[in-house]
Amino acid sequence: MTTTQARTEPEQAPGAEPHGEHVAPRTTPDAHAGHGAHGPHGYSAQKDAHLKRLRRIEGQIRGLQRMVDEDVYCIDVLTQVSASTKALQSFALSLLEEHLRHCVAAAAEEGGTELDAKVAEATAAIGRLLRS
């Protein structure tokens, strides 16, 4: 693929799954509603910072595309892959921490089966992160 082709092809939204990959089912927006003044999700208070971070990661990925297009030395490409992977893992860990502090803590206050469901949900998310 040439640089021109890379710029003219439709772009995927940040966080979107590539075609052909399994996408985990999403919960409905009102399943998490009412969990605070900053929005329905734990990350809502930091939304602008998260979007800025994701744009930076997106730039790293575009850099990888350019490196491959320009036939950059494979070890240099792998170094950039490692940096991009670490950036995504760091972002995921930040989201997980916010989920625990916001959603799981709110469920703990409510008690009952909601807490069990949130803990199971967080445990499954951690499992997916460990497998990635």
Residue pairs with C-beta under 8 A, 6 or more apart in sequence:
1 65
1 69
2 69
3 66
3 69
3 70
6 62
6 65
6 66
6 69
12 18
14 54
14 55
14 57
14 58
15 54
17 23
24 128
29 40
32 40
32 41
32 103
33 40
34 40
35 41
35 42
35 102
35 103
35 106
36 42
36 44
36 45
36 102
36 106
38 44
38 45
39 45
39 47
41 98
41 99
41 102
41 103
42 95
42 98
42 99
42 100
42 101
42 102
42 103
43 50
43 95
43 98
43 99
43 102
46 98
50 91
50 94
50 95
53 87
53 91
54 91
56 87
57 84
57 87
57 88
57 91
60 80
60 83
60 84
60 87
61 84
63 80
64 77
64 80
64 81
64 84
67 76
67 77
67 80
68 77
89 129
89 132
92 129
93 129
96 122
96 125
96 126
96 129
99 122
99 125
100 122
103 118
104 115
104 118
104 119
104 122
107 114
107 115
107 117
107 118
107 119
108 115
108 118
